[in-house]
Amino acid sequence: MTQIIFITIIVILVADFGLERFLSYLNIRYSRIKLPDILADIYDAEKYEKQQQYFRTNSIFGMYSSAFSFLLTLGMYLGGGFGWLDRYLAGYNLNGTLQSLLFFAVIFLANDILTTPFSIYDTFVIEQRFGFNKITPKLYILDKLKGYLITVIIGGGLLWAIISIYNYTAEYFWLLAWSIVTIFSLFMSMFYSELIVPLFNKQTPLEAGELRDAIEKFAESVGFKLKNIYVIDGSKRSTKANAYFTGLGPKKRIVLYDTLMDKMTTDEIVAVLAHEIGHYKHKHTIKNMLISLPSTLILFYLLGLMLKSDSLAQALGGTHASFQLNVLGFGIIYSPVSLILDLMTNQLSRKYEYQADSYASDHGFGIQLISGLKKLSETSLSNLTPHPTYVFFHYSHPTLYQRIINITDTK
């Protein structure tokens, strides 16, 4: 049984890497096709050549970085590295919870150290070359340190709770761990912008004026209660623009990147926010939550069963079942199921995006939404012709071309 599990893990790892490389190859080849007429006005000849260079540079770099991670992971499994680390830490005679936490901490830190050079190259070479990067080395280091702090406090705390539950009551682990994760997710959905975002960015209320009046006027016209409208200083890290809704109930807020306000008209920004309001009106957030809750519950139930398997731990080089080794092994074995669920989730998400676009169009902002989406694509040098198969596997949003066709049909 141990040998079968080991072979299964290796096959899944190799198959996943092979699939991703094949999809990337298709996407790169497909990017050379002629732009559809409705997208031809986004880039001039010079800007389009720059976009093509940016896309291919990122694609090739992604292949190198993913190959490095794959070989590193494969080597750990083939060489029994995870089992060795587990046995080494066991020599310190730590309690089960502390040993598991230390195990994951070592893996996290080692992975971060080994992959940081790729992150630095991406930020300070690729993004810099194409005019996107605004991060200074000092800010990059501060972000890293803050990220470590959040990982230790929040990630470590949540992991400690889950491991402690398993060590205390393995029988009801799946139900209690699922409850903890669900409560935590709801809490973060409500308070993320108040607790986490301020560690990295400054958020200030949108000043009174034409834009705020236009946003509040539209929100009031569709019966959407909204008081919290903030501007975030995204320009200190990148020239790319964005906007999003966050929070639930009275904690919901609109967050506009300052770069978005520099590049889009008032009507275009309202159109983008009308799209976001469309998500709320169609109850997409609640629907996604109702879908994720049972799937997460099943995941924890299956994990609870697999945590008892000595064979799974032995396949990773261990001697007997341990929380940390069995979690790693389960993560690989479960990945085909996760892939199928992701495909279904992406399909549903793309449907939701069409509905939100239609909502904005139905309220008279179709043309403005199209022009706004085009500007967002142009300023971020987006690939306008992704391969359909790549879209099927990876895109949670329809392509720009598909969205424009949908909006045009809705008007």
DRENDO-1510 file (C-alpha; in Angstrom, 1 decimal, always signed):
<recs>
REC; n; res; u; v; w
REC; 1; MET; +0.0; +0.0; +0.0 .
REC; 2; THR; +2.8; +2.4; +0.9 .
REC; 3; GLN; +4.4; +1.9; -2.6 .
REC; 4; ILE; +1.1; +2.5; -4.4 .
REC; 5; ILE; +0.5; +5.7; -2.4 .
REC; 6; PHE; +4.1; +6.9; -3.2 .
REC; 7; ILE; +3.7; +6.2; -6.9 .
REC; 8; THR; +0.3; +7.9; -6.9 .
REC; 9; ILE; +1.8; +11.1; -5.4 .
REC; 10; ILE; +4.6; +11.2; -7.9 .
REC; 11; VAL; +2.3; +10.6; -10.8 .
REC; 12; ILE; +0.0; +13.4; -9.6 .
REC; 13; LEU; +2.9; +15.8; -9.2 .
REC; 14; VAL; +4.3; +15.1; -12.6 .
REC; 15; ALA; +0.9; +15.2; -14.3 .
REC; 16; ASP; +0.0; +18.5; -12.7 .
REC; 17; PHE; +3.3; +20.1; -13.8 .
REC; 18; GLY; +3.0; +18.6; -17.3 .
REC; 19; LEU; -0.6; +20.0; -17.7 .
REC; 20; GLU; +0.4; +23.5; -16.6 .
REC; 21; ARG; +3.3; +23.6; -19.0 .
REC; 22; PHE; +1.1; +22.4; -21.8 .
REC; 23; LEU; -1.5; +25.1; -21.0 .
REC; 24; SER; +1.2; +27.8; -20.9 .
REC; 25; TYR; +2.6; +26.6; -24.3 .
REC; 26; LEU; -0.9; +26.8; -25.8 .
REC; 27; ASN; -1.4; +30.3; -24.4 .
REC; 28; ILE; +1.9; +31.6; -25.7 .
REC; 29; ARG; +1.2; +30.4; -29.2 .
REC; 30; TYR; -2.3; +31.7; -29.2 .
REC; 31; SER; -1.2; +35.2; -28.1 .
REC; 32; ARG; +0.1; +35.8; -31.7 .
REC; 33; ILE; -3.3; +35.6; -33.4 .
REC; 34; LYS; -4.8; +38.8; -34.8 .
REC; 35; LEU; -6.8; +41.0; -32.4 .
REC; 36; PRO; -10.6; +41.0; -32.9 .
REC; 37; ASP; -11.9; +44.3; -34.3 .
REC; 38; ILE; -13.6; +45.3; -31.1 .
REC; 39; LEU; -10.2; +45.1; -29.3 .
REC; 40; ALA; -8.1; +46.7; -32.0 .
REC; 41; ASP; -8.4; +50.2; -30.5 .
REC; 42; ILE; -6.9; +49.3; -27.1 .
REC; 43; TYR; -3.2; +49.2; -28.2 .
REC; 44; ASP; -1.4; +51.2; -30.9 .
REC; 45; ALA; +1.3; +49.3; -32.8 .
REC; 46; GLU; +4.1; +50.3; -30.4 .
REC; 47; LYS; +2.1; +49.6; -27.2 .
REC; 48; TYR; +0.9; +46.2; -28.6 .
REC; 49; GLU; +4.5; +45.2; -29.2 .
REC; 50; LYS; +5.3; +46.1; -25.7 .
REC; 51; GLN; +2.3; +44.1; -24.4 .
REC; 52; GLN; +3.4; +41.0; -26.4 .
REC; 53; GLN; +6.9; +41.3; -24.9 .
REC; 54; TYR; +5.6; +41.7; -21.4 .
REC; 55; PHE; +3.3; +38.7; -21.8 .
REC; 56; ARG; +6.0; +36.4; -23.2 .
REC; 57; THR; +8.6; +37.6; -20.7 .
REC; 58; ASN; +6.2; +36.8; -17.8 .
REC; 59; SER; +5.2; +33.4; -19.4 .
REC; 60; ILE; +8.8; +32.3; -19.9 .
REC; 61; PHE; +9.8; +33.5; -16.5 .
REC; 62; GLY; +6.8; +31.6; -15.0 .
REC; 63; MET; +8.0; +28.4; -16.7 .
REC; 64; TYR; +11.4; +28.8; -15.1 .
REC; 65; SER; +10.2; +29.6; -11.6 .
REC; 66; SER; +7.5; +26.8; -11.7 .
REC; 67; ALA; +10.1; +24.3; -13.0 .
REC; 68; PHE; +12.4; +25.2; -10.1 .
REC; 69; SER; +9.5; +24.7; -7.6 .
REC; 70; PHE; +8.5; +21.5; -9.2 .
REC; 71; LEU; +12.0; +20.0; -9.2 .
REC; 72; LEU; +12.5; +21.1; -5.6 .
REC; 73; THR; +9.2; +19.5; -4.5 .
REC; 74; LEU; +9.8; +16.4; -6.5 .
REC; 75; GLY; +13.2; +16.0; -5.0 .
REC; 76; MET; +11.8; +16.3; -1.5 .
REC; 77; TYR; +9.3; +13.5; -2.2 .
REC; 78; LEU; +11.7; +11.2; -4.0 .
REC; 79; GLY; +14.5; +11.7; -1.5 .
REC; 80; GLY; +12.2; +11.4; +1.6 .
REC; 81; GLY; +13.1; +14.9; +2.7 .
REC; 82; PHE; +9.8; +15.5; +4.4 .
REC; 83; GLY; +10.2; +12.3; +6.4 .
REC; 84; TRP; +13.7; +13.1; +7.3 .
REC; 85; LEU; +12.7; +16.5; +8.6 .
REC; 86; ASP; +9.9; +14.9; +10.7 .
REC; 87; ARG; +12.2; +12.4; +12.2 .
REC; 88; TYR; +14.9; +15.1; +12.9 .
REC; 89; LEU; +12.4; +17.3; +14.8 .
REC; 90; ALA; +11.1; +14.3; +16.7 .
REC; 91; GLY; +14.5; +14.0; +18.2 .
REC; 92; TYR; +13.9; +17.1; +20.2 .
REC; 93; ASN; +11.1; +15.4; +22.1 .
REC; 94; LEU; +8.6; +18.2; +21.5 .
REC; 95; ASN; +4.9; +17.8; +22.1 .
REC; 96; GLY; +2.9; +16.9; +19.1 .
REC; 97; THR; +1.4; +20.3; +18.4 .
REC; 98; LEU; +4.7; +22.1; +18.7 .
REC; 99; GLN; +6.5; +19.6; +16.5 .
REC; 100; SER; +3.9; +20.0; +13.8 .
REC; 101; LEU; +4.1; +23.8; +14.0 .
REC; 102; LEU; +7.9; +23.8; +13.8 .
REC; 103; PHE; +7.7; +21.4; +10.8 .
REC; 104; PHE; +5.5; +23.7; +8.8 .
REC; 105; ALA; +7.5; +26.7; +9.9 .
REC; 106; VAL; +10.7; +25.2; +8.5 .
REC; 107; ILE; +9.1; +24.3; +5.2 .
REC; 108; PHE; +7.5; +27.8; +4.9 .
REC; 109; LEU; +10.8; +29.6; +5.7 .
REC; 110; ALA; +12.9; +27.3; +3.4 .
REC; 111; ASN; +10.5; +27.7; +0.5 .
REC; 112; ASP; +10.3; +31.5; +1.0 .
REC; 113; ILE; +14.1; +31.8; +1.1 .
REC; 114; LEU; +14.5; +29.7; -2.1 .
REC; 115; THR; +11.8; +31.5; -4.0 .
REC; 116; THR; +12.5; +35.0; -2.9 .
REC; 117; PRO; +15.2; +35.5; -5.7 .
REC; 118; PHE; +12.4; +34.8; -8.3 .
REC; 119; SER; +10.1; +37.4; -6.5 .
REC; 120; ILE; +12.9; +40.0; -6.5 .
REC; 121; TYR; +13.7; +39.4; -10.2 .
REC; 122; ASP; +10.0; +39.7; -11.1 .
REC; 123; THR; +9.5; +42.9; -9.1 .
REC; 124; PHE; +12.8; +44.8; -9.7 .
REC; 125; VAL; +13.6; +43.5; -13.2 .
REC; 126; ILE; +10.5; +42.5; -15.2 .
REC; 127; GLU; +8.0; +44.9; -13.6 .
REC; 128; GLN; +10.6; +47.6; -13.5 .
REC; 129; ARG; +11.5; +47.1; -17.2 .
REC; 130; PHE; +7.9; +47.6; -18.3 .
REC; 131; GLY; +7.2; +50.6; -16.1 .
REC; 132; PHE; +5.0; +49.0; -13.5 .
REC; 133; ASN; +7.1; +48.7; -10.4 .
REC; 134; LYS; +7.1; +51.5; -7.8 .
REC; 135; ILE; +8.3; +49.4; -4.9 .
REC; 136; THR; +11.6; +50.5; -3.3 .
REC; 137; PRO; +14.0; +47.9; -1.8 .
REC; 138; LYS; +13.1; +49.3; +1.6 .
REC; 139; LEU; +9.4; +48.9; +1.1 .
REC; 140; TYR; +9.9; +45.4; -0.3 .
REC; 141; ILE; +11.8; +44.3; +2.8 .
REC; 142; LEU; +9.2; +45.9; +5.1 .
REC; 143; ASP; +6.4; +44.1; +3.2 .
REC; 144; LYS; +8.3; +40.8; +3.7 .
REC; 145; LEU; +8.7; +41.4; +7.4 .
REC; 146; LYS; +5.0; +42.3; +7.8 .
REC; 147; GLY; +4.1; +39.3; +5.8 .
REC; 148; TYR; +6.1; +37.1; +8.2 .
REC; 149; LEU; +4.4; +38.7; +11.2 .
REC; 150; ILE; +1.0; +38.1; +9.8 .
REC; 151; THR; +1.9; +34.5; +8.9 .
REC; 152; VAL; +3.2; +33.8; +12.4 .
REC; 153; ILE; +0.3; +35.5; +14.3 .
REC; 154; ILE; -2.7; +34.6; +12.1 .
REC; 155; GLY; -1.5; +31.6; +10.1 .
REC; 156; GLY; +0.4; +30.1; +13.0 .
REC; 157; GLY; -2.6; +30.8; +15.4 .
REC; 158; LEU; -5.1; +29.1; +13.1 .
REC; 159; LEU; -2.8; +26.2; +12.4 .
REC; 160; TRP; -2.2; +25.8; +16.2 .
REC; 161; ALA; -5.9; +25.7; +16.7 .
REC; 162; ILE; -6.5; +23.0; +14.0 .
REC; 163; ILE; -3.6; +20.8; +15.2 .
REC; 164; SER; -4.7; +21.1; +18.8 .
REC; 165; ILE; -8.2; +20.1; +17.9 .
REC; 166; TYR; -6.8; +16.9; +16.2 .
REC; 167; ASN; -4.6; +16.0; +19.1 .
REC; 168; TYR; -7.4; +16.6; +21.5 .
REC; 169; THR; -10.2; +14.8; +19.6 .
REC; 170; ALA; -9.4; +13.1; +16.4 .
REC; 171; GLU; -12.9; +11.7; +16.1 .
REC; 172; TYR; -14.6; +15.2; +15.8 .
REC; 173; PHE; -11.6; +16.9; +14.2 .
REC; 174; TRP; -13.2; +17.4; +10.8 .
REC; 175; LEU; -16.3; +19.1; +12.2 .
REC; 176; LEU; -14.5; +21.3; +14.8 .
REC; 177; ALA; -11.7; +22.3; +12.4 .
REC; 178; TRP; -14.2; +23.2; +9.7 .
REC; 179; SER; -16.1; +25.3; +12.2 .
REC; 180; ILE; -13.0; +27.2; +13.2 .
REC; 181; VAL; -12.0; +27.9; +9.6 .
REC; 182; THR; -15.5; +29.0; +8.7 .
REC; 183; ILE; -15.7; +31.4; +11.6 .
REC; 184; PHE; -12.2; +32.8; +10.8 .
REC; 185; SER; -13.1; +33.2; +7.1 .
REC; 186; LEU; -16.3; +35.2; +8.0 .
REC; 187; PHE; -14.3; +37.3; +10.4 .
REC; 188; MET; -11.7; +38.1; +7.8 .
REC; 189; SER; -14.3; +38.9; +5.2 .
REC; 190; MET; -15.7; +41.6; +7.5 .
REC; 191; PHE; -12.6; +43.0; +9.0 .
REC; 192; TYR; -9.8; +42.4; +6.5 .
REC; 193; SER; -9.7; +46.0; +5.3 .
REC; 194; GLU; -9.6; +47.3; +8.8 .
REC; 195; LEU; -7.0; +45.0; +10.3 .
REC; 196; ILE; -4.7; +43.8; +7.5 .
REC; 197; VAL; -4.8; +46.4; +4.7 .
REC; 198; PRO; -3.6; +49.3; +6.9 .
REC; 199; LEU; -0.4; +47.3; +7.6 .
REC; 200; PHE; +0.6; +47.7; +3.9 .
REC; 201; ASN; -1.4; +50.6; +2.5 .
REC; 202; LYS; -3.0; +53.9; +3.6 .
REC; 203; GLN; -6.8; +54.1; +3.1 .
REC; 204; THR; -8.4; +57.6; +3.2 .
REC; 205; PRO; -12.1; +58.4; +2.8 .
REC; 206; LEU; -12.9; +59.7; -0.7 .
REC; 207; GLU; -13.2; +63.4; -0.5 .
REC; 208; ALA; -16.5; +65.2; -1.3 .
REC; 209; GLY; -16.8; +66.1; -4.9 .
REC; 210; GLU; -18.0; +65.0; -8.3 .
REC; 211; LEU; -16.8; +61.3; -8.0 .
REC; 212; ARG; -18.2; +60.7; -4.6 .
REC; 213; ASP; -21.5; +62.4; -5.5 .
REC; 214; ALA; -21.8; +60.2; -8.6 .
REC; 215; ILE; -21.1; +57.0; -6.7 .
REC; 216; GLU; -23.5; +57.8; -3.9 .
REC; 217; LYS; -26.2; +58.9; -6.4 .
REC; 218; PHE; -26.0; +55.6; -8.3 .
REC; 219; ALA; -25.9; +53.6; -5.1 .
REC; 220; GLU; -28.9; +55.4; -3.7 .
REC; 221; SER; -30.8; +54.9; -7.1 .
REC; 222; VAL; -30.5; +51.2; -6.9 .
REC; 223; GLY; -31.2; +50.9; -3.2 .
REC; 224; PHE; -27.6; +50.0; -2.2 .
REC; 225; LYS; -26.7; +51.4; +1.2 .
REC; 226; LEU; -23.1; +52.6; +1.1 .
REC; 227; LYS; -21.3; +55.0; +3.3 .
REC; 228; ASN; -17.7; +53.7; +3.3 .
REC; 229; ILE; -15.8; +54.8; +0.1 .
REC; 230; TYR; -12.0; +54.8; +0.5 .
REC; 231; VAL; -9.0; +55.6; -1.7 .
REC; 232; ILE; -6.0; +53.4; -1.3 .
REC; 233; ASP; -2.4; +54.4; -2.2 .
REC; 234; GLY; -1.7; +51.6; -4.6 .
REC; 235; SER; +0.6; +53.9; -6.6 .
REC; 236; LYS; +3.4; +53.4; -4.0 .
REC; 237; ARG; +3.8; +49.8; -5.3 .
REC; 238; SER; +2.6; +49.7; -8.9 .
REC; 239; THR; +1.1; +51.8; -11.7 .
REC; 240; LYS; -1.6; +49.2; -12.3 .
REC; 241; ALA; -5.2; +50.2; -11.4 .
REC; 242; ASN; -7.9; +48.4; -9.5 .
REC; 243; ALA; -11.0; +48.8; -7.4 .
REC; 244; TYR; -12.9; +46.3; -5.2 .
REC; 245; PHE; -15.7; +45.8; -2.7 .
REC; 246; THR; -14.9; +44.2; +0.6 .
REC; 247; GLY; -16.7; +43.4; +3.9 .
REC; 248; LEU; -20.1; +42.2; +4.7 .
REC; 249; GLY; -23.2; +44.0; +6.0 .
REC; 250; PRO; -22.5; +47.3; +7.7 .
REC; 251; LYS; -18.7; +46.6; +7.2 .
REC; 252; LYS; -18.9; +46.7; +3.4 .
REC; 253; ARG; -16.8; +49.3; +1.7 .
REC; 254; ILE; -15.7; +50.4; -1.8 .
REC; 255; VAL; -11.9; +50.7; -2.2 .
REC; 256; LEU; -10.5; +52.7; -5.2 .
REC; 257; TYR; -6.9; +52.7; -6.1 .
REC; 258; ASP; -5.5; +56.1; -6.6 .
REC; 259; THR; -4.1; +54.9; -9.9 .
REC; 260; LEU; -7.6; +54.1; -11.1 .
REC; 261; MET; -8.8; +57.6; -10.4 .
REC; 262; ASP; -6.0; +59.0; -12.5 .
REC; 263; LYS; -6.8; +56.9; -15.5 .
REC; 264; MET; -10.6; +56.6; -15.7 .
REC; 265; THR; -13.4; +59.1; -16.0 .
REC; 266; THR; -16.1; +59.5; -13.3 .
REC; 267; ASP; -18.7; +57.6; -15.4 .
REC; 268; GLU; -16.2; +54.8; -16.0 .
REC; 269; ILE; -15.4; +54.4; -12.3 .
REC; 270; VAL; -19.2; +54.4; -11.5 .
REC; 271; ALA; -19.6; +51.7; -14.2 .
REC; 272; VAL; -17.0; +49.5; -12.6 .
REC; 273; LEU; -18.6; +50.0; -9.2 .
REC; 274; ALA; -22.0; +49.3; -10.7 .
REC; 275; HIS; -20.6; +45.9; -11.8 .
REC; 276; GLU; -19.5; +45.3; -8.2 .
REC; 277; ILE; -22.9; +46.3; -6.9 .
REC; 278; GLY; -24.4; +43.8; -9.4 .
REC; 279; HIS; -22.5; +41.1; -7.5 .
REC; 280; TYR; -24.2; +42.1; -4.3 .
REC; 281; LYS; -27.6; +42.4; -5.9 .
REC; 282; HIS; -27.3; +38.9; -7.3 .
REC; 283; LYS; -26.1; +37.7; -3.9 .
REC; 284; HIS; -23.0; +36.2; -5.5 .
REC; 285; THR; -21.0; +36.4; -2.2 .
REC; 286; ILE; -23.7; +34.5; -0.3 .
REC; 287; LYS; -24.1; +31.9; -3.0 .
REC; 288; ASN; -20.3; +31.3; -3.1 .
REC; 289; MET; -20.3; +31.0; +0.6 .
REC; 290; LEU; -23.1; +28.4; +0.6 .
REC; 291; ILE; -21.2; +26.4; -2.0 .
REC; 292; SER; -17.9; +26.6; -0.3 .
REC; 293; LEU; -19.1; +25.5; +3.1 .
REC; 294; PRO; -20.2; +21.9; +2.2 .
REC; 295; SER; -17.1; +21.4; +0.0 .
REC; 296; THR; -14.8; +22.5; +2.8 .
REC; 297; LEU; -16.7; +20.3; +5.2 .
REC; 298; ILE; -16.1; +17.3; +2.9 .
REC; 299; LEU; -12.5; +18.2; +2.6 .
REC; 300; PHE; -11.9; +18.2; +6.3 .
REC; 301; TYR; -13.9; +15.0; +6.7 .
REC; 302; LEU; -11.6; +13.2; +4.2 .
REC; 303; LEU; -8.6; +14.8; +5.8 .
REC; 304; GLY; -9.7; +13.5; +9.1 .
REC; 305; LEU; -9.7; +9.9; +7.7 .
REC; 306; MET; -6.4; +10.3; +6.0 .
REC; 307; LEU; -4.6; +11.6; +9.1 .
REC; 308; LYS; -4.9; +8.2; +10.6 .
REC; 309; SER; -3.0; +6.4; +7.8 .
REC; 310; ASP; +0.4; +5.1; +8.6 .
REC; 311; SER; +0.9; +4.1; +4.9 .
REC; 312; LEU; +0.5; +7.7; +3.8 .
REC; 313; ALA; +3.2; +9.0; +6.2 .
REC; 314; GLN; +5.5; +6.1; +5.3 .
REC; 315; ALA; +5.1; +7.0; +1.6 .
REC; 316; LEU; +6.7; +10.4; +2.5 .
REC; 317; GLY; +9.5; +8.8; +4.4 .
REC; 318; GLY; +8.0; +8.8; +7.9 .
REC; 319; THR; +7.6; +5.9; +10.2 .
REC; 320; HIS; +4.0; +6.3; +11.4 .
REC; 321; ALA; +1.1; +8.6; +10.9 .
REC; 322; SER; +1.8; +12.2; +11.9 .
REC; 323; PHE; -0.4; +15.3; +11.4 .
REC; 324; GLN; +2.2; +17.2; +9.3 .
REC; 325; LEU; +3.2; +14.3; +6.9 .
REC; 326; ASN; -0.3; +13.2; +6.4 .
REC; 327; VAL; -1.5; +16.7; +5.6 .
REC; 328; LEU; +1.2; +17.0; +2.9 .
REC; 329; GLY; +0.4; +13.7; +1.4 .
REC; 330; PHE; -3.3; +14.3; +1.5 .
REC; 331; GLY; -2.8; +17.7; -0.2 .
REC; 332; ILE; -1.2; +16.0; -3.2 .
REC; 333; ILE; -3.7; +13.1; -3.4 .
REC; 334; TYR; -6.7; +15.5; -3.1 .
REC; 335; SER; -5.4; +17.9; -5.8 .
REC; 336; PRO; -7.2; +16.1; -8.7 .
REC; 337; VAL; -10.5; +16.6; -6.8 .
REC; 338; SER; -9.5; +20.2; -6.1 .
REC; 339; LEU; -8.8; +20.7; -9.8 .
REC; 340; ILE; -12.3; +19.6; -10.7 .
REC; 341; LEU; -13.8; +21.8; -8.0 .
REC; 342; ASP; -11.8; +24.7; -9.2 .
REC; 343; LEU; -13.0; +24.2; -12.8 .
REC; 344; MET; -16.6; +24.2; -11.6 .
REC; 345; THR; -16.0; +27.2; -9.4 .
REC; 346; ASN; -14.3; +29.1; -12.3 .
REC; 347; GLN; -17.2; +28.3; -14.6 .
REC; 348; LEU; -19.7; +29.6; -12.0 .
REC; 349; SER; -17.6; +32.7; -11.4 .
REC; 350; ARG; -17.5; +33.5; -15.1 .
REC; 351; LYS; -21.3; +33.3; -15.1 .
REC; 352; TYR; -21.5; +35.6; -12.1 .
REC; 353; GLU; -19.2; +38.1; -13.9 .
REC; 354; TYR; -21.5; +38.1; -16.9 .
REC; 355; GLN; -24.5; +38.8; -14.6 .
REC; 356; ALA; -22.7; +41.7; -12.9 .
REC; 357; ASP; -21.7; +43.2; -16.3 .
REC; 358; SER; -25.3; +42.9; -17.4 .
REC; 359; TYR; -26.5; +44.6; -14.2 .
REC; 360; ALA; -24.2; +47.6; -15.0 .
REC; 361; SER; -25.4; +47.7; -18.6 .
REC; 362; ASP; -29.0; +47.4; -17.6 .
REC; 363; HIS; -28.6; +50.6; -15.5 .
REC; 364; GLY; -27.2; +52.6; -18.4 .
REC; 365; PHE; -23.4; +52.1; -17.9 .
REC; 366; GLY; -22.7; +49.5; -20.6 .
REC; 367; ILE; -20.6; +51.8; -22.9 .
REC; 368; GLN; -18.8; +53.3; -19.9 .
REC; 369; LEU; -18.0; +49.8; -18.5 .
REC; 370; ILE; -16.6; +48.7; -21.8 .
REC; 371; SER; -14.3; +51.8; -22.1 .
REC; 372; GLY; -13.3; +51.3; -18.4 .
REC; 373; LEU; -12.4; +47.7; -18.9 .
REC; 374; LYS; -10.4; +48.6; -22.0 .
REC; 375; LYS; -8.4; +51.1; -20.0 .
REC; 376; LEU; -7.7; +48.6; -17.3 .
REC; 377; SER; -6.5; +46.1; -19.8 .
REC; 378; GLU; -4.3; +48.7; -21.6 .
REC; 379; THR; -2.7; +50.1; -18.5 .
REC; 380; SER; -1.8; +46.6; -17.2 .
REC; 381; LEU; -0.7; +45.3; -20.6 .
REC; 382; SER; -3.2; +42.4; -20.4 .
REC; 383; ASN; -3.1; +39.5; -22.8 .
REC; 384; LEU; -6.3; +40.1; -24.9 .
REC; 385; THR; -6.2; +36.7; -26.7 .
REC; 386; PRO; -5.7; +33.9; -24.1 .
REC; 387; HIS; -6.2; +30.4; -25.4 .
REC; 388; PRO; -9.8; +29.0; -24.7 .
REC; 389; THR; -8.4; +26.0; -22.9 .
REC; 390; TYR; -6.2; +28.1; -20.7 .
REC; 391; VAL; -9.2; +30.3; -19.9 .
REC; 392; PHE; -11.3; +27.2; -19.1 .
REC; 393; PHE; -8.7; +26.0; -16.5 .
REC; 394; HIS; -7.5; +29.3; -15.0 .
REC; 395; TYR; -9.8; +32.3; -15.6 .
REC; 396; SER; -12.3; +33.2; -12.9 .
REC; 397; HIS; -13.4; +36.1; -15.2 .
REC; 398; PRO; -14.5; +35.9; -18.9 .
REC; 399; THR; -12.0; +37.4; -21.3 .
REC; 400; LEU; -12.3; +41.0; -22.2 .
REC; 401; TYR; -13.6; +40.0; -25.7 .
REC; 402; GLN; -16.3; +37.8; -24.1 .
REC; 403; ARG; -17.3; +40.5; -21.7 .
REC; 404; ILE; -17.7; +43.2; -24.4 .
REC; 405; ILE; -19.8; +40.8; -26.5 .
REC; 406; ASN; -22.1; +40.1; -23.5 .
REC; 407; ILE; -22.4; +43.8; -22.6 .
REC; 408; THR; -23.1; +44.7; -26.2 .
REC; 409; ASP; -25.9; +42.1; -26.4 .
REC; 410; THR; -27.3; +43.3; -23.1 .
REC; 411; LYS; -27.6; +47.0; -24.1 .
</recs>
